[in-house]
Amino acid sequence: MGANKELADVIVMLKGVAPKAADASAPPVVMNQEGCLYVPQIVALQAGQKLVVKNSDPATVPMHNVRINPTVPANVTASEGKLSLPQMSGGADITYTFPAAENFMKFQCDVHQWMFAWVTVVDNPYFAVTGKDGKFTIKNVLPGKYKIVALHRKASPTGVEKDVEVKDSGATADFTLEVPAAK
């Protein structure tokens, strides 16, 4: 959280627009293992878009294990046996493609118990992840009225929803996310 309560790593997406999988020309999203951490730790990609997991750690960290925990049956099936794979230092990249929307799919390393990342698969191309300044841009949205949702893994995993009207000049949406009380 920033000095003025800006919140990074919030997934922001349009809701209720026609689902559309990424086409083959969509650039892959890259998640790297660096310094025994997943970078970035929060990832969003479009259904059908490739996610490439790299291991840039040096030979002094000989191996990681990439375990994914999809909860949507189509994403489990699409993983084709890649639910838990070893990845050596400098080893081959592991590529995933998920066909179905899913929020905060957990990635973890069984070798380094502190290594986690969360991947959100969106069923349309209209999404972004907020930066450290809490800002985001969703590109190529046609003018019209939409529902926009902000999700944060801890503050609002089910999302905060708003109405937004996009004009030719764009639109602005601000969100307030609250951490649920401990049970």
Summary of the structure (lengths in Angstrom):
residues: 183
radius of gyration: 17.2
end to end distance: 22.8
largest distance: 53.2
contacts: 508
relative contact order: 0.25
helix: 3%
strand: 44%
